[in-house]
Each structure stands twice: as structure tokens, then as C-alpha cells.
């Protein structure tokens, strides 16, 4: 057994996909080798990835897989032999398929009768014969949306391939993959390495590439080296805000990273720092620096270069010059945008299509304005401020800055609104109405901003559901799942006392009938409850607890956590299992009832047990109702737990389905009232084992 090394040398790979491709390649090759017994149980796998290579190093790989015992079941003796005991065509075909005579087959008793079996020992495969095919299969399985061809051949991959290393120990495994012959030579750094780099043995790969090729082959090691160098370069007076996505991308762009510091003119700090940061990160892959303590942006940045030099002045100056041009563009857009008020831009939204079936952005803004006002009034907030925030919410979409940096929509709207003299709460609503934009994002802080955010998300959901554009499978082109989760988070985490059913109804009502938006409230509510299930399970509640509460289709999302906490407490009570089982039993009885009277008649209670239950229930209900009104749901369920004994006694002593119709209907009415009271916040029957 020796260490196996496979390296595929390419042109520059897509940086955002590099880590994913490396992992998928290593996993696929490891699984294929393990399936054919080339690996030991403790074989270790290391992945390597640079902009120009994917590589896998696996320890304890066999040159020849061990022999295997092969055992195949054939036809039964009854089907394999005719009445004279001669082989039937079925048995002859089975023997011929396995390359043996019929006499070489064994007979064995099985649970289905006696049958023929073929037993043999299969020789283990040779790594030398199979490795090229396995590497080709692993590369073909990679998650690559688009492949390309190069040269005159038919080979296809995400980027042109120029080299292939396949080493088992120090021996080259011959083979051809993507029309490239294998060898033991690769290429080092484009500029810091001179000519091909020979790899003496598979175990030497990382060391040789580093020492002779100036390449840090390990993606993880290179990433950590960059992170450490950035921290050192930031120094004592500056803070480097972590950006894992940018660090990943930069790691995938360099093979021998070196960190240098640069600066830009302080005059650019007049531009909102979000614009400067985006210019540095998105366009140039720079790391901005912030003042320690105050957190304000400094006119400095760090860059990760792929070149090490004793005098980096030209590298730094070149990057500063490129950044200066970017920041000059941003300053120009910012200065020009502020010459036109947001209010004066609103009418221009009439020329921007929102959706070809839902009208323009101006029509959408008018719907948002109406909805935000309604939601604000329901929250006893100033509706005029919410309407103003909604009216200006989309105006920055046609500014130069947002045209250049779409990620700044809302953010620039806030800056421009403050410049125009709009109230601070309106400016906040313009930015915050997009929140939460992703899992863990912040929520709108003010009630005004929450009203505008709810309007934005619910209008989108209602409109797109109304024209049949619901998400399907894993496709969600309009991010409706994110919108729905945003509504749930705002209502739940901001504890807003609004009824989701009324919010949804208002959102559908905001659409003009001529647009053909169908009132799909039921479909949208089902979509919301599906999202809620995942949201509250992720929050730490069990699926059983969540299903019990959501079964009652609660309209007040802000109360669901309290309901769940009460159900969790109820489940700890010794009476809970019995009451849950009784609740389920009552539900089954009610399903069979033709009709249920709204109230039971105490005069028709004849059995001692049913009288006792009615008395205990009436007393407990009064207390439970008081707890419910105070939103003390745990106290309510605890009060009802006291009914365990009379409920058990009732089912032991009373025949619910009496032949006397009056008695039967009265008992069913009593049970229905009991179940309705017990299930005010959750379907208790769902807690039954």
C-alpha cells in the first residue's frame, strides 16, 4: 500500500466554486476507490485546490484490491430442471452467463425452496488499470453548470486542462484523462516558479510545490495564512471586519499569497461608507480597515497579492490607482444623485416595469403606500409616516448609485431621504423595508419601518401567488420563501399584535381587479404555515409541539411562542398523556357525530360521572378563561389538567353513544365544549403517543 496522488492542472478555475469543486472531486474519487476495495478503513484523504489545480492525496491505497467471494442466486431447482431432470433453458442461460457448466453450479435450500447458486472467487482489480477511469468519472460528476472545450479535441471541463499527475507512491500510474497523459510533473506559480516541477512521490506533493513551485497547495492552509497576514497588517490602530465570503474568494484567486497595505484620499470619506466598502470588496477584492474603537472607515485598505517582491511599491500604486477610479465614480454618482429629490423621482417609476402582469414600480408603490398606512393604523402608529416611507421606498432604484451598485438599494434611499430633509423615521423605513434580507439579518426597528416592510413583503406574496407564481420544488425565482419568513420574523420577534389573516386579506385587496390577481388567500396561508413549521422547529421546539400549535391555525403569530411554551410545560405534567389520549378519543367521537349542539343541557345529565365532569369542567373553564384573557396560556393548561380524574371517570362509567338520542347528543355536546376549551391554543390530541 502506498499514498495515491491525483492532480488535475487547469487554467484559472472559477474562484467562487473552487472549494466546492475540490471537495466534490475528493469525495467522488474516494468513494469510487473504497467501493472497489482499494482503500483501508483508516485511509486518510487530503484535498488540495489552487486557482490552477484540483488535487487529492489518499493514504494506504492498494495497488491490487483483494479477491472477493462471489455468490449469485439462480433459478429454483423446480424451474431449472424439467421432469426428466434435464437443465431447462433458464438454468442453461444462468450457467452460460457466469461462464461455467451446469454441473459446476451448487444446489442449496432457501426459504422459498431449493435453488441453484453460482459461487466463485473474483480476482481483485488493479489500480493501474482502473485509476484513469475513476478519475474521469469523478471529474464528470462535479457540480459544473457549464463546461467548455479547448483545442481540437472533444474533452470537456469547466476550464481547459493542461496536466495530469497520477502517482502511487513514487510510481506513475499510466493513463489518459480528458485527453491528457498522466505523469509526475506539474507547474508551479505562474511567475515565481521556473519550468515544470517534478513530484518524486505522492507524499512529497505539498512540500515540493511549496519549496520548488512557490505554491501553497492546501486551500485551508492558504486561507489561514491570508487571515493571519491580514490581522498582522491591520496593526494596533485598525480593525479588520471579518468577511468570510471575501476571504474564501481571495483564497481561490492566489497560489502564494502576500498581503500589502494601500490607501486612498480622505476626500472620498464624504461618500457613504457602504458605497466605498462595496467598491473595495466587490470590484477590487480589497479588505477595508476601520478605526479601532469608533468603527469608522479609514482611508486605508489591505490587498492580497499573488506576487511576493522585495519592493511592492508598484503593486500598491497600481491598485491604489484602480481604486481611485472606482471611488471617483462612486463620488460622482453620489453628488449627482443628491441634485434630484427622491420625491421628484417617484413619478419616473412609471417607466420601470415591476412585473409584466402586475404593472409598473409606480403602481406597486401606490399599493405599498395604501398597505403601509393600513398596517400602521392597526399598530396605532402614525399612518402618514408609514405612507411617506412606502412612497419613497423604491425611488432610489433609478439613482446612478443604485444603478451601479444594486446591493445599495434602500441604503442609498436612506441617505438621500435624510439629505432631502425627510423625517429620520421615514429614512429608516426606506432602508429597513428590505429587512430581513437573509437568515439572521436585522429586523426593522421602528413600528413605521415594520409596517412598510410588511407591506413590501405581503404585496409581493399576494401579487405573485395571485397570478400563480408560487415557488415549486427548489425553484423560487422571486424569493417568496424569504419574504414569507421575513413576515413571520417581524410579527414574531417584534411581537406585533396583528392577525396574519387580515394582513393577507388586505394585501390581496390592494390589487386592482383588472390585473387579474386571484384571491389566493388559502394557498398563501398554507405557504405561511409551512414556513412557520420550519422556523419554530429551528427555534428549538419539537415537531410535535409545533404541529400541535399550528394545527389550530393561529392568526396571531406574535403569540405562537407563548403557545409553544405552554404546550411544552403541559407535556411535563403527569396528567398530560391521559388528557391527550382523551382529547384524541373525543375527536374521534365528534367525527362520527351527525351534528353537535352548541351547548350541553345540565338537566339531561343523568349519570353521576357525567354530572361530576360537567361541574368540574364548568368551574375549571371559568378559571381557564381568565388565564387565557391574560395570555397566561401555561396557567390555562395547568388549570385544565385538573380535569384528568373526572374525564377518566366519565369514560369508565358513561356510554356516550347511548340509544337515547337526547342523552347521546347532550354527552357529545359536553365533550365538544371540553375539547374546544382544551384546544384553544393547541390540538392537545397531537401530543398523544
C-alpha positions in Angstrom: 0.0 0.0 0.0 1.2 3.5 -0.9 -0.1 7.0 -0.9 -2.0 8.0 -4.0 -1.8 11.4 -5.5 -4.0 12.7 -8.3 -3.7 16.3 -9.6 -5.5 17.9 -12.5 -3.8 21.0 -13.7 -6.1 23.6 -15.4 -6.4 27.2 -16.4 -7.8 29.5 -13.7 -10.9 27.9 -12.1 -14.0 29.8 -11.0 -13.0 31.3 -7.6 -16.4 31.1 -6.0 -16.7 27.4 -6.9 -13.2 26.3 -6.2 -13.7 24.9 -2.6 -16.9 23.2 -3.7 -15.2 21.6 -6.7 -12.3 20.4 -4.7 -14.5 18.7 -2.1 -16.7 17.1 -4.7 -13.7 15.7 -6.6 -12.1 14.3 -3.5 -15.3 12.7 -2.2 -16.2 11.2 -5.6 -12.8 9.6 -6.1 -12.5 8.4 -2.5 -16.0 6.8 -2.7 -15.2 5.0 -6.0 -11.9 3.6 -4.7 -13.5 2.5 -1.5 -16.3 0.8 -3.4 -13.8 -1.4 -5.2 -11.7 -2.2 -2.0 -8.6 -0.2 -2.9 -8.7 1.7 0.5 -8.1 0.7 4.1 -10.7 1.6 6.7 -8.2 4.2 8.1 -7.1 5.7 4.8 -6.9 9.5 5.1 -7.9 11.9 2.4 -6.5 15.4 1.8 -7.9 17.9 -0.6 -5.8 20.5 -2.4 -7.1 23.4 -4.5 -5.5 26.4 -6.1 -6.7 28.6 -8.9 -5.0 26.3 -11.4 -5.3 22.8 -9.8 -7.5 20.3 -8.1 -5.7 17.5 -6.3 -6.4 14.6 -3.9 -4.0 12.7 -1.7 -5.1 9.5 -0.2 -3.1 7.3 2.2 -3.0 3.5 2.3 -4.2 2.8 -1.2 -3.7 -0.8 -2.5 -2.1 -1.5 -5.8 -4.3 -4.5 -6.2 -7.7 -4.9 -4.5 -8.2 -8.2 -2.5 -10.0 -11.1 -4.2 -13.7 -11.3 -3.5 -16.1 -14.3 -3.0 -18.9 -14.0 -5.5 -22.2 -15.7 -4.8 -25.2 -15.4 -7.2 -28.6 -16.9 -6.8 -30.0 -18.7 -9.9 -33.3 -20.3 -10.7 -35.0 -22.7 -8.3 -34.5 -26.4 -8.9 -38.1 -26.7 -9.9 -37.6 -24.1 -12.6 -34.1 -25.2 -13.5 -34.8 -28.9 -14.2 -37.5 -30.4 -16.3 -39.5 -33.6 -15.5 -36.7 -35.8 -16.8 -34.1 -33.9 -14.7 -32.5 -32.1 -17.7 -31.5 -28.5 -17.4 -34.1 -26.0 -18.7 -33.2 -23.0 -20.8 -33.4 -20.8 -17.7 -30.7 -22.9 -15.9 -28.6 -23.1 -19.0 -28.7 -19.4 -19.5 -27.7 -18.7 -15.9 -24.7 -21.0 -16.2 -23.7 -19.6 -19.6 -23.9 -16.0 -18.2 -21.5 -16.9 -15.5 -19.1 -18.8 -17.8 -19.5 -22.3 -16.1 -21.0 -25.6 -16.9 -24.4 -26.5 -15.3 -22.6 -29.3 -13.3 -20.5 -26.6 -11.6 -23.5 -24.9 -10.0 -24.4 -25.7 -6.4 -27.9 -26.5 -5.0 -28.9 -25.0 -1.7 -32.1 -24.9 0.4 -33.7 -21.5 0.8 -36.8 -20.2 2.5 -38.5 -20.4 -0.9 -37.3 -23.9 -1.7 -34.2 -25.5 -3.2 -32.3 -23.3 -5.7 -29.2 -23.2 -7.9 -26.2 -21.0 -6.9 -23.0 -19.9 -8.5 -20.0 -19.4 -6.3 -16.6 -18.2 -7.4 -13.7 -16.0 -6.3 -13.3 -12.8 -8.3 -9.8 -11.5 -8.7 -9.3 -8.1 -7.2 -8.9 -5.2 -9.6 -5.6 -3.5 -10.4 -5.3 0.2 -9.5 -3.1 0.8 -12.6 -5.9 -0.5 -14.9 -8.8 1.4 -13.2 -7.5 4.7 -11.9 -7.8 6.7 -15.1 -11.4 5.8 -15.5 -12.2 6.6 -11.9 -10.6 10.0 -12.1 -12.5 10.7 -15.3 -15.8 9.7 -13.6 -15.0 11.8 -10.6 -14.4 14.9 -12.8 -17.5 14.2 -14.8 -19.6 14.1 -11.6 -18.6 17.6 -10.4 -21.3 20.2 -10.0 -20.4 22.2 -13.1 -23.3 24.2 -14.7 -21.4 24.9 -17.9 -18.4 23.1 -19.5 -16.1 24.2 -22.2 -13.9 22.7 -25.0 -10.4 23.6 -26.0 -8.1 22.8 -28.8 -9.1 20.3 -31.5 -10.2 17.5 -29.1 -13.6 16.6 -27.6 -12.6 16.8 -24.0 -14.9 19.0 -21.8 -14.4 20.5 -18.4 -15.1 23.8 -16.5 -11.7 25.1 -17.8 -9.0 23.8 -20.2 -6.9 21.0 -18.7 -3.1 21.0 -19.3 -1.6 18.5 -16.9 -2.4 15.3 -15.0 -0.4 13.7 -12.2 -1.2 10.2 -11.0 1.3 8.8 -8.5 1.1 5.7 -6.4 4.0 6.1 -4.0 6.8 7.1 -6.4 5.3 5.2 -9.4 3.4 6.9 -12.1 0.1 5.3 -12.9 -0.2 5.4 -16.7 -3.5 6.6 -18.1 -5.3 9.3 -20.1 -8.0 11.6 -18.7 -9.6 14.4 -20.7 -7.1 13.6 -23.5 -4.1 14.3 -21.2 -1.5 11.6 -20.4 -0.5 11.2 -16.8 3.0 11.8 -15.4 4.7 13.1 -12.3 5.3 16.7 -13.4 3.2 19.8 -12.7 3.6 23.5 -12.9 4.3 25.9 -10.1 3.5 29.5 -9.7 3.0 31.4 -13.0 5.7 34.0 -12.1 7.7 32.7 -9.1 8.4 29.2 -10.5 10.7 28.3 -13.4 9.5 25.5 -15.6 7.9 22.1 -14.6 8.1 20.8 -11.1 8.6 17.1 -10.7 6.9 15.3 -7.8 9.2 12.5 -6.6 6.5 10.7 -4.6 2.9 11.2 -3.7 3.7 12.1 0.0 6.0 14.9 -1.2 3.4 16.8 -3.1 2.6 19.7 -0.8 6.2 20.2 0.3 7.7 20.2 -3.2 5.1 22.5 -4.6 5.8 25.0 -1.8 9.6 24.8 -1.9 10.2 24.5 -5.6 6.9 25.8 -7.1 6.1 28.7 -4.8 2.5 27.3 -4.4 0.6 26.8 -1.2 -1.4 23.8 -2.4 -3.7 23.4 0.6 -6.8 25.6 0.3 -7.3 25.6 4.1 -3.7 26.4 4.8 -3.6 29.2 2.3 -6.8 30.6 3.7 -5.4 30.6 7.3 -2.2 32.1 6.1 -4.1 35.0 4.5 -6.3 35.5 7.5 -3.2 35.7 9.8 -1.4 38.1 7.5 -4.4 40.4 7.3 -4.6 40.6 11.1 -0.9 41.4 11.3 -1.1 44.0 8.6 -4.1 45.8 10.2 -1.9 46.7 13.1 -2.9 48.0 16.5 -4.9 51.1 15.4 -7.1 49.5 12.8 -9.8 46.8 12.9 -10.4 44.3 10.1 -14.1 43.3 10.0 -14.4 39.6 9.1 -15.8 38.8 5.7 -15.7 35.0 5.3 -17.1 35.1 1.7 -14.4 37.6 0.6 -11.7 35.6 2.3 -12.9 32.5 0.5 -12.9 34.2 -2.8 -9.4 35.7 -2.4 -8.0 32.4 -1.3 -9.3 30.9 -4.5 -7.5 33.7 -6.6 -3.9 33.3 -5.3 -1.4 30.5 -5.1 1.3 32.2 -3.0 -0.5 35.0 -1.0 1.2 38.1 0.2 -0.7 41.0 2.0 0.1 44.6 1.2 -1.4 47.8 2.5 -2.7 50.7 0.4 -4.5 54.0 1.0 -6.9 56.4 -0.8 -7.7 60.1 -0.5 -9.6 61.1 2.6 -11.9 63.3 0.5 -13.7 60.1 -0.6 -14.9 59.5 3.0 -17.6 62.1 2.3 -19.3 59.4 0.3 -21.4 56.9 2.4 -19.0 54.3 3.7 -21.3 51.5 2.4 -20.5 52.6 -1.2 -16.8 52.7 -0.5 -16.8 49.3 1.2 -18.7 47.8 -1.7 -16.4 49.3 -4.2 -13.4 47.9 -2.4 -14.8 44.4 -1.7 -16.9 43.6 -4.8 -14.8 45.2 -7.5 -11.3 45.0 -6.2 -11.4 42.2 -3.6 -9.8 44.6 -1.0 -10.2 44.4 2.7 -11.3 47.8 4.2 -9.9 49.0 7.5 -11.8 50.6 10.3 -10.7 52.8 13.3 -10.4 50.8 16.4 -13.0 52.0 19.0 -15.1 54.2 16.7 -15.6 51.7 13.9 -15.4 54.5 11.3 -13.9 53.7 7.9 -10.3 54.6 7.4 -8.8 55.8 4.1 -6.8 52.5 4.1 -7.2 49.0 2.7 -5.4 45.7 2.5 -4.9 43.7 -0.7 -3.9 40.1 -1.2 -1.4 39.8 -4.0 -0.2 36.7 -5.8 3.3 38.1 -6.1 6.0 38.4 -3.5 8.6 41.1 -4.1 11.1 43.0 -2.1 9.7 46.3 -3.3 5.9 46.2 -3.7 5.6 49.9 -4.4 4.5 49.4 -8.0 1.9 46.7 -7.0 0.5 49.0 -4.3 0.4 52.1 -6.5 -1.3 50.2 -9.3 -4.0 49.0 -7.0 -4.4 52.5 -5.5 -4.8 53.9 -9.0 -7.5 51.5 -9.9 -9.4 52.0 -6.6 -9.2 55.8 -7.1 -11.0 55.5 -10.3 -13.7 53.3 -8.7 -14.2 55.7 -5.8 -14.3 58.7 -8.1 -17.2 57.1 -9.9 -19.0 56.5 -6.6 -18.4 60.1 -5.5 -19.7 61.3 -8.9 -22.9 59.3 -8.6 -23.4 60.4 -5.0 -23.0 64.1 -5.9 -25.2 63.9 -8.9 -28.0 61.8 -7.2 -28.4 64.4 -4.4 -29.3 67.1 -7.0 -32.7 65.5 -7.5 -35.0 64.9 -4.6 -36.4 61.4 -4.0 -39.9 62.8 -4.3 -39.2 64.0 -7.8 -38.0 60.6 -8.8 -41.2 58.8 -7.8 -43.1 59.5 -11.0 -40.2 58.1 -13.1 -41.0 54.7 -11.6 -43.9 54.7 -14.0 -41.4 53.8 -16.7 -39.9 50.8 -14.7 -41.7 47.5 -15.1 -42.2 45.7 -11.8 -43.8 42.5 -13.4 -45.4 42.3 -16.8 -48.6 41.1 -15.2 -48.5 43.3 -12.0 -47.7 46.7 -13.6 -45.0 49.2 -13.0 -43.0 50.1 -10.0 -45.1 53.2 -9.6 -48.3 51.1 -9.4 -46.6 48.9 -6.9 -45.5 51.9 -4.8 -49.2 53.1 -4.7 -50.2 49.7 -3.4 -47.4 49.7 -0.8 -48.5 53.2 0.3 -52.0 52.0 0.9 -51.0 48.8 2.7 -48.3 50.5 4.9 -50.9 53.1 6.0 -53.4 50.3 6.9 -50.8 48.3 8.8 -49.5 51.4 10.7 -53.1 52.3 11.8 -53.6 48.7 13.0 -50.4 49.2 15.1 -51.7 52.6 16.4 -48.8 54.3 14.6 -48.6 57.4 12.5 -50.0 56.2 9.2 -48.8 59.3 7.3 -45.2 58.5 8.1 -45.6 54.9 7.0 -47.2 56.0 3.8 -44.4 58.5 3.2 -41.8 55.8 3.7 -43.6 53.5 1.3 -43.9 56.2 -1.3 -40.2 56.9 -1.3 -39.1 53.3 -0.7 -38.3 52.5 -4.3 -37.3 55.9 -5.6 -33.6 55.1 -5.2 -33.9 52.3 -7.8 -33.4 54.9 -10.6 -30.4 56.7 -9.0 -27.0 56.4 -10.5 -25.5 54.9 -7.4 -28.0 52.1 -7.2 -27.8 51.5 -10.9 -24.0 50.9 -10.4 -24.4 49.0 -7.1 -27.9 47.3 -6.9 -26.9 45.9 -3.5 -27.2 49.5 -2.1 -30.9 49.9 -2.8 -32.6 51.1 0.4 -29.3 52.1 1.9 -28.9 54.9 -0.6 -32.5 55.8 -0.2 -32.0 56.5 3.5 -29.0 58.8 2.8 -30.9 60.7 0.1 -34.0 61.0 2.2 -32.0 62.5 5.1 -30.3 64.9 2.6 -33.8 65.9 1.4 -34.9 66.7 5.0 -37.3 63.8 5.4 -38.0 62.7 9.0 -35.5 60.2 10.3 -38.2 57.5 10.8 -39.1 57.8 7.1 -35.5 57.5 6.1 -35.1 54.4 8.3 -38.2 52.9 6.8 -36.8 53.3 3.3 -33.7 51.2 4.2 -35.3 48.8 6.7 -38.2 47.8 4.5 -35.9 45.3 2.7 -35.0 43.6 6.0 -34.6 40.8 6.9 -32.8 40.1 3.7 -31.3 36.8 4.8 -31.3 34.4 7.7 -30.1 36.2 10.8 -30.4 39.6 9.3 -31.6 42.5 11.5 -35.3 43.5 11.6 -36.9 46.9 11.1 -36.6 48.7 14.5 -39.4 51.3 14.4 -43.1 50.4 14.0 -43.2 52.6 10.9 -40.4 50.7 9.3 -42.1 47.4 10.3 -45.3 48.5 8.6 -43.5 49.4 5.4 -41.5 46.1 5.5 -44.7 44.1 6.0 -46.4 45.9 3.1 -43.5 45.2 0.8 -43.3 41.5 1.5 -47.0 40.8 1.7 -47.7 42.8 -1.5 -45.1 40.7 -3.3 -46.5 37.4 -1.9 -50.1 38.3 -2.7 -49.4 39.5 -6.2 -47.3 36.6 -7.2 -49.5 34.0 -5.6 -52.5 35.7 -7.2 -51.0 35.1 -10.7 -49.9 31.6 -10.0 -46.2 32.2 -9.5 -45.8 30.2 -6.3 -42.4 28.5 -5.6 -42.2 25.0 -6.9 -39.7 22.4 -5.7 -36.3 24.1 -5.2 -37.2 26.9 -7.6 -38.1 30.3 -6.1 -37.1 33.0 -8.6 -38.9 35.8 -6.7 -37.6 34.8 -3.2 -41.1 34.3 -1.9 -39.9 31.9 0.8 -37.6 34.6 2.1 -40.4 37.1 2.0 -42.7 34.8 4.0 -40.0 34.1 6.6 -39.4 37.8 6.8 -43.1 38.4 7.6 -43.0 35.7 10.2 -39.9 37.0 11.9 -41.2 40.6 12.0 -44.5 39.6 13.5 -43.0 37.1 16.0 -39.7 38.7 17.1 -41.1 42.2 17.1 -44.2 40.9 18.9 -46.6 42.9 16.7 -50.3 42.3 17.7 -51.6 41.8 14.1 -53.7 39.0 12.6 -51.9 37.4 9.7 -55.3 36.5 8.0 -56.2 40.2 8.0 -52.8 41.3 6.7 -53.1 38.8 3.8 -56.6 39.8 3.0 -55.6 43.5 2.8 -52.6 42.6 0.6 -54.9 40.8 -2.0 -57.5 43.7 -1.8 -54.8 46.2 -2.7 -54.7 44.9 -6.3 -56.9 46.3 -9.0 -59.3 43.7 -10.4 -58.1 44.4 -13.9 -54.7 42.9 -13.1 -56.3 39.5 -12.8 -54.8 38.8 -9.4 -56.9 35.9 -8.0 -57.7 35.9 -4.2 -55.4 33.0 -3.3 -55.6 33.6 0.5 -55.9 29.9 1.3 -52.8 28.9 -0.7 -50.8 31.8 0.7 -51.8 31.0 4.3 -50.8 27.3 3.8 -47.5 28.5 2.5 -47.0 30.7 5.6 -47.8 27.8 7.9 -45.3 25.6 6.1 -42.6 28.2 6.6 -43.7 28.7 10.3 -43.2 25.0 11.0 -39.6 25.1 9.9 -39.0 28.5 11.7 -40.2 27.4 15.1 -38.5 24.0 14.9 -35.3 25.8 14.1 -36.0 27.9 17.2 -35.7 24.8 19.4 -39.3 23.5 19.7 -40.1 19.9 18.8 -42.0 18.9 15.7 -44.8 17.5 17.9 -45.1 20.8 19.9 -45.1 22.9 16.7 -47.6 20.7 14.9 -50.0 20.8 17.9 -50.0 24.6 18.0 -50.1 25.2 14.2 -52.9 22.7 13.8 -55.2 25.4 15.3 -54.1 27.8 12.5 -53.3 30.7 14.9 -53.8 34.1 13.3 -51.6 36.0 15.9 -48.0 35.0 15.1 -46.7 37.0 18.0 -48.4 34.7 20.4 -47.2 31.4 19.0 -44.0 31.2 21.1 -46.2 31.7 24.2 -48.5 28.9 23.0 -45.5 26.6 22.4 -44.0 27.3 25.8 -47.4 26.5 27.4 -47.6 23.2 25.4 -44.1 22.3 26.5 -45.0 22.9 30.1 -48.2 21.0 29.8 -46.3 18.0 28.4 -44.3 17.8 31.6 -47.4 17.3 33.7 -48.3 13.8 34.9 -51.9 14.3 33.6 -50.8 15.2 30.1 -50.7 11.7 28.5 -54.1 10.8 29.8 -55.7 14.1 28.8 -54.1 14.0 25.3 -55.4 10.4 24.8 -58.9 11.5 26.0 -58.7 14.5 23.7 -57.9 12.2 20.8 -60.8 9.9 21.7 -63.2 12.8 21.9 -62.1 13.9 18.4 -62.8 10.5 17.0 -66.3 10.6 18.6 -67.0 14.0 17.2 -66.0 12.9 13.7 -68.8 10.3 13.8 -71.4 12.6 15.1 -74.0 13.8 12.6 -74.3 17.2 14.4 -73.1 18.8 17.6 -75.2 21.0 19.8 -73.6 24.3 20.8 -74.3 23.8 24.5 -75.0 20.8 26.7 -78.1 20.8 29.0 -77.3 20.1 32.7 -80.9 18.8 33.1 -80.1 15.9 30.7 -77.1 14.7 32.7 -78.2 11.5 34.5 -75.0 9.6 35.3 -73.0 10.5 38.4 -69.8 10.6 36.4 -71.1 12.9 33.7 -72.6 15.3 36.3 -69.2 15.4 38.1 -67.4 16.1 34.8 -69.8 18.9 33.9 -69.4 20.5 37.3 -65.6 20.2 37.4 -65.4 21.5 33.7 -67.7 24.5 34.4 -65.5 25.5 37.4 -62.2 24.9 35.6 -63.4 26.7 32.4 -64.1 29.9 34.3 -60.6 29.9 35.7 -59.1 28.8 32.4 -60.9 31.6 30.5 -59.4 34.2 33.0 -55.9 32.8 32.4 -56.5 32.9 28.6 -57.6 36.5 28.6 -54.4 37.5 30.5 -52.4 35.5 27.9 -51.3 33.1 30.7 -51.5 30.1 28.5 -49.5 27.9 30.7 -51.8 28.7 33.6 -54.8 27.9 31.5 -53.5 24.4 30.6 -52.4 23.8 34.1 -56.0 24.5 35.3 -57.5 22.2 32.7 -55.0 19.4 33.8 -57.2 19.1 37.0 -59.9 17.5 34.8 -57.9 14.3 34.4 -59.7 12.4 37.1 -63.3 13.4 36.1 -62.5 12.8 32.4 -61.2 9.3 33.2 -64.2 8.5 35.4 -66.6 9.7 32.6 -65.1 7.4 30.0 -65.1 4.5 32.5 -68.7 4.8 33.6 -70.7 6.6 30.8 -71.8 5.2 27.5 -71.5 8.2 25.2 -73.3 6.6 22.3 -76.5 5.9 24.2 -79.6 4.6 22.5 -81.4 7.6 23.9 -80.7 10.2 21.2 -81.3 13.1 23.7 -78.7 11.7 26.1 -76.2 10.9 23.4 -76.4 14.4 21.8 -76.1 16.0 25.2 -73.0 14.0 26.1 -71.4 14.8 22.7 -72.1 18.5 23.3 -70.4 18.3 26.7 -67.4 16.6 25.2 -67.2 19.1 22.3 -67.2 22.0 24.7 -64.5 20.3 26.8 -62.3 19.7 23.7 -62.8 23.2 22.4 -61.7 24.7 25.7 -58.7 22.4 25.9 -57.7 23.1 22.4 -57.8 26.9 22.4 -54.0 27.2 21.8 -53.1 23.8 20.5 -54.5 20.5 19.4 -53.8 18.5 22.5 -54.7 15.2 20.8 -51.5 15.6 18.8 -49.4 15.1 21.9 -50.8 11.6 22.4 -48.2 8.9 21.9 
